[in-house]
């Protein structure tokens, strides 16, 4: 009896040990599970692009995951800030003020982007047609403006990468990249879509139509047609695919410069300085200094040939006559290629859908014509242009008079440019999609610019959980088996006689 008692009472110590092992195994299982499955910190990069246009400057903040997709960052817009005031070319004779002008939005960028990311965030400024015209007029003034812009941007804690005047071809091509990226034409995929089967080869892309104040661009991928003018051909590689793109930028054919071209072409018809203009509403009157028409390289400086220094504009509001007057600024009589748009510029056959943005969208959206047929657009323009100026002002009291007075011209000019300039007809008008935003991103060249530039930003290794998948499975199985073994041994021990059962022999 006394010899067996220590043996029987030893079962109690075994149960204590097993309970301790059971507790440790449960803690280990929970710890491994929580550690492996806790959310990983976001590994996000930021970038800033300033669009220095002819009439204003916009700042766009983008971000993308550090782990790039097929060598191109998956970029999305985070913030847009419109700088108050004219474009940077408007500061050519007051360059010291351009720094304060840009600071309005750069200060907001410091708040939006996490402080720890400031030094790694690249900043780019791209100047478009306004600065291209200034450079034509005076390269020294253009360089002086860019110098002060650079001084302002380098004073911020970001990684300044440069401020430069981009070419018209670049502006058109980057706009094309933006449109097709936002429409998902490049086969870029989010991680949750990777379970779907991929498609071989690029999808059919959409063309891009951009209209600014000083220039307009048309860009698309011709199908089975050679680009006869090599100056209009660009090559891109995005998301593992190559694209040969046709693009052309018509400097001086943005809506603001086009209005000057039209007015100057009509001055010969002005009697005693009075011009009755069909592109302005009946009852509209405005006095313009003749010298204002000639302060741009788009127009030959021969204002001295006019016997008057001021031009009185009286609107007559006639769409059809306005359209005829606009047609005069397009030269369609000369073409050295198999086919042309205007001014002797090669244009391949129009194919597929086109996204029309910037002023194309803003004007057509104001006129409520973004989803209308060509016949409806023409009918609406005829009615709108003939509407008396006092009625128009009463209908839109919150819009600045300068912009409101020019919508008749701008709408008519868009029709002339798309029809006579590019060759759109009532049959393919439905393929033009006027767009301001796609999702949360603005349609424009800046997103395409950032997408292209991210090819030069090194990709980082993706963040992984602390354990590899095989190690994670091994540990979970091991601790689960330990739990099962402890439970089984404890159950067998508890069933046997022990010192807990008083009176057992």
BALO-317444 format. One line per 5 residues: their letters; for each residue x, z, y of C-alpha. Coordinates in steps of 0.02 Angstrom, whole numbers. Each point is the difference from the previous one (the first is absolute). Layout:
% residues N
A = X:Z:Y; ... .
//
This chain:
% residues 505
XXXXX = 0:0:0; 133:49:127; 106:-151:-52; -138:-127:45; -58:76:165 .
XXXXX = 139:-72:109; -31:-172:-76; -186:6:34; 26:65:177; 123:-142:32 .
XXXXX = -150:-117:11; -44:78:166; 169:-50:73; -24:-177:-66; -169:-14:87 .
XXXXX = 77:58:164; 138:-130:-14; -125:-135:-44; -109:47:148; 150:-11:115 .
XXXXX = 46:-172:-70; -181:-56:21; 2:54:182; 166:-90:32; -64:-160:-82 .
XXXXX = -158:0:107; 103:27:158; 120:-140:-52; -143:-121:-32; -81:37:169 .
XXXXX = 168:-11:91; 50:-167:-77; -173:-73:30; -8:52:183; 180:-50:37 .
XXXXX = -19:-172:-78; -168:-40:80; 19:71:175; -19:-133:137; 162:-83:48 .
XXXXX = 49:1:185; -41:-161:91; 153:-110:21; -58:-101:150; 100:-103:125 .
XXXXX = -56:-43:178; 33:-146:116; -47:-43:180; -28:-175:69; -36:-35:183 .
XXXXX = -91:-162:36; 55:-47:176; -123:-138:42; -26:-102:157; -142:108:68 .
XXXXX = 28:171:-81; 101:99:-128; -66:83:-157; 92:124:-110; -36:7:-187 .
XXXXX = 56:137:-119; 10:-47:-184; 46:94:-157; 39:-48:-180; 55:86:-160 .
XXXXX = 188:9:-20; -16:-76:-173; -28:-183:46; -109:-123:-96; 94:-154:-60 .
XXXXX = 132:26:138; -130:4:142; -72:158:74; -186:32:-18; -32:24:186 .
XXXXX = -155:67:85; -44:35:181; -7:181:53; -23:-8:189; -22:-127:141 .
XXXXX = 35:41:182; -35:-120:144; 120:19:145; -87:2:168; 59:-138:116 .
XXXXX = 63:-180:-13; 122:-70:-126; 185:40:19; 29:-171:80; -104:64:145 .
XXXXX = 139:125:39; 131:-135:29; 16:53:183; -24:186:-33; 99:30:-159 .
XXXXX = 28:185:36; -186:32:-31; -4:-80:-172; 68:158:-83; -142:109:64 .
XXXXX = -120:-137:-51; 54:6:-183; 15:190:-4; -190:17:1; -12:-49:-182 .
XXXXX = 172:51:-63; -41:182:41; -153:-16:-114; 111:-68:-139; 101:161:4 .
XXXXX = -160:97:-35; -66:-115:-138; 161:-16:-101; 64:162:-81; 150:69:93 .
XXXXX = 111:-1:-154; -32:-188:-14; 45:-46:179; 182:-47:-28; -44:-108:-151 .
XXXXX = -142:-94:88; 50:-174:58; -66:-65:167; -15:-185:38; -62:-87:157 .
XXXXX = -51:-181:-9; -35:-92:162; -108:-156:-10; -54:-144:113; 5:95:165 .
XXXXX = 184:37:-21; 33:-173:-70; -67:-71:162; 101:124:103; 158:-50:-94 .
XXXXX = -38:-183:40; -18:47:183; 149:118:8; 102:54:-150; 85:133:107 .
XXXXX = -166:81:44; -56:-5:-181; 161:84:-58; -16:130:138; -176:46:-58 .
XXXXX = 58:15:-181; 148:106:55; -113:130:82; -120:-6:-148; 145:39:-117 .
XXXXX = 57:144:111; -173:76:-8; -22:-19:-187; 174:67:-44; -41:160:94 .
XXXXX = -122:46:-140; 55:85:-162; -48:-152:-104; 113:-129:-82; -6:-139:131 .
XXXXX = 29:-168:-85; -12:-117:148; -109:-83:130; -3:-188:0; -103:-151:46 .
XXXXX = -72:-72:-160; -27:-186:-18; -172:-79:-2; 28:-51:-181; 39:179:-48 .
XXXXX = -154:63:91; -110:-123:-94; 80:33:-169; -9:189:15; -183:-15:47 .
XXXXX = -25:-102:-159; 85:136:-102; -114:133:77; -160:-94:-40; 46:-37:-179 .
XXXXX = 68:174:-33; -160:82:62; -105:-122:-101; 100:40:-157; 65:-178:-22 .
XXXXX = 176:51:-48; -51:84:-165; 67:166:63; -82:139:-101; -29:184:22 .
XXXXX = 54:114:-141; -178:26:-61; -19:-187:-20; 149:-21:-113; -109:19:-154 .
XXXXX = -80:-167:41; 81:-159:-67; 108:-87:128; -21:-181:52; 138:-128:-13 .
XXXXX = 49:-87:161; -57:31:178; -182:-11:50; -57:-129:124; 44:71:170 .
XXXXX = -99:-4:161; 59:-83:159; 24:96:162; -60:-46:175; 69:106:142 .
XXXXX = -45:-14:184; 86:100:136; 10:-12:187; 150:-118:6; 10:-82:-172 .
XXXXX = -100:-43:-155; 58:-16:-180; -63:-87:-157; 77:44:-169; -45:-43:-180 .
XXXXX = 71:-58:-167; -28:-186:-27; -49:-47:-177; 95:-148:-76; 48:-64:173 .
XXXXX = 173:-12:73; 35:82:168; 68:-150:95; 70:103:144; 128:123:-66 .
XXXXX = -9:102:159; -175:50:-54; 51:59:-175; 41:179:-48; 36:80:-168 .
XXXXX = -54:175:-50; 19:103:-158; -126:141:-16; -52:104:-151; 108:-105:-114 .
XXXXX = -75:-167:54; 68:-140:112; -102:-87:135; 40:-155:103; -101:17:159 .
XXXXX = -45:-123:139; -8:80:172; 0:-56:180; -16:94:163; -68:-89:154 .
XXXXX = 81:85:148; -105:-13:159; -160:-22:-102; -54:181:-7; -165:24:88 .
XXXXX = 74:64:165; 129:-138:18; -125:-130:-60; -118:50:141; 141:-31:125 .
XXXXX = 36:-169:-79; -182:-48:14; -18:57:180; 157:-91:54; -61:-158:-85 .
XXXXX = -164:18:99; 78:37:170; 6:-185:39; -190:3:0; -7:141:126 .
XXXXX = -57:-52:173; 66:103:144; 55:134:-124; -172:17:-82; -8:-24:-189 .
XXXXX = -169:-4:-86; 47:59:-173; -117:-20:-151; 93:133:-99; -64:142:111 .
XXXXX = -178:63:16; -114:-68:138; 19:110:153; 176:60:-45; 125:-14:143 .
XXXXX = 184:40:8; 145:-40:116; 171:-31:-79; 168:-29:83; 70:-167:-57 .
XXXXX = 170:82:-27; -74:107:-140; -24:-154:-107; 184:-45:9; 85:166:-36 .
XXXXX = 17:-50:-183; 114:-125:-89; -157:-76:-77; -39:-91:163; 117:-107:105 .
XXXXX = 36:84:166; -70:-127:121; -125:106:97; 69:-70:162; -86:-164:-40 .
XXXXX = -171:76:34; -68:1:178; -78:172:-22; 75:167:-52; -158:78:-70 .
XXXXX = -124:-66:-126; -182:50:6; -80:-1:-172; -189:-16:-9; -74:7:-174 .
XXXXX = -127:-130:-56; -21:59:-180; -8:-157:-107; 70:14:-176; 10:-186:-38 .
XXXXX = 91:-42:163; 113:151:-25; 45:-63:-175; 46:-171:70; 113:79:131 .
XXXXX = 89:104:-133; 28:-153:-110; 114:-69:137; 134:132:-35; 20:-61:-180 .
XXXXX = 102:-157:-26; -65:-82:-159; 60:-178:36; 176:21:-70; 49:46:-179 .
XXXXX = 169:-39:-81; -59:67:-170; -133:-47:-127; -121:117:90; 10:118:149 .
XXXXX = -94:139:88; 40:-37:183; 151:-29:111; 85:-95:-143; 10:153:-115 .
XXXXX = -12:-29:-188; -147:84:-87; -34:-9:-188; -177:-20:-65; -103:159:26 .
XXXXX = -32:86:-166; -85:160:-55; -61:145:106; 72:54:167; 3:171:81 .
XXXXX = -17:-12:190; 53:156:94; 60:69:168; -90:-91:142; -89:-114:-124 .
XXXXX = -90:155:-65; -19:95:164; -84:-145:90; -112:-52:-144; -47:181:-34 .
XXXXX = -52:24:182; -107:-156:-12; -71:60:-167; 55:-161:-85; 118:61:-136 .
XXXXX = -122:-44:-141; -84:-154:76; 3:-182:-50; 85:-126:115; -169:-64:59 .
XXXXX = -56:177:44; 164:35:92; -19:-156:107; -182:39:38; 43:179:50 .
XXXXX = 143:-56:111; -112:-124:89; -124:139:37; 130:130:46; 100:-110:121 .
XXXXX = -157:-52:93; -55:180:25; 10:53:185; 147:111:43; -106:141:72 .
XXXXX = -99:10:-163; 161:5:-102; 69:142:105; -163:97:-16; 0:-25:-189 .
XXXXX = 181:60:-22; 32:127:139; 142:90:-92; 113:-151:-22; 131:-40:132 .
XXXXX = -48:-149:106; 161:-94:-38; -32:1:-188; -188:-26:13; 18:-151:114 .
XXXXX = 115:-89:-123; -102:15:-160; -87:-167:32; 169:-87:14; 78:98:-144 .
XXXXX = -143:-37:-120; 1:-184:46; 189:-6:-13; -5:74:-176; -122:-136:-52 .
XXXXX = 109:-136:77; 159:70:-80; -76:18:-174; -91:-167:2; 106:-120:102 .
XXXXX = 166:91:-19; -3:48:-184; -135:-113:-71; -131:124:-59; -173:-76:-23 .
XXXXX = -175:60:-41; 45:-22:-184; 149:120:-4; -49:114:146; -72:119:-130 .
XXXXX = 177:26:-66; 51:85:163; -18:190:-9; 12:85:169; 76:172:-33 .
XXXXX = 58:146:105; 36:127:-136; 14:-9:-188; -27:173:-70; 91:121:115 .
XXXXX = 132:-123:59; -3:-116:150; 20:-186:-32; 157:-59:89; 182:-40:-26 .
XXXXX = 71:178:5; -51:52:-176; 75:-159:-70; 157:36:99; 13:173:-77 .
XXXXX = -37:-68:-175; 141:-124:16; 120:128:72; -32:126:-139; 91:-119:-116 .
XXXXX = 157:65:86; -44:184:-19; 76:67:-162; -122:62:-129; 19:179:-60 .
XXXXX = -16:62:-176; -178:56:-31; -34:185:-17; -28:54:-181; -72:159:-78 .
XXXXX = 133:129:-52; -15:-44:-185; 3:-170:-82; -158:-45:-93; 80:25:-172 .
XXXXX = 72:169:52; -168:53:71; -90:-46:-162; 134:86:-106; -13:164:98 .
XXXXX = -190:0:-2; -3:-31:-189; 137:130:-31; -87:139:96; -167:-47:-75 .
XXXXX = 75:14:-176; 76:167:46; -170:61:57; -81:-61:-161; 136:79:-108 .
XXXXX = -11:166:93; -188:1:-17; 8:-41:-186; 133:131:-40; -92:130:102 .
XXXXX = -161:-37:-94; 86:16:-170; 87:161:49; -160:76:67; -90:-33:-165 .
XXXXX = 129:99:-102; -1:190:-15; 95:83:138; 31:169:76; -151:-35:111 .
XXXXX = -112:26:-152; 1:189:-24; -5:62:-177; 64:-161:-78; 119:22:-147 .
//
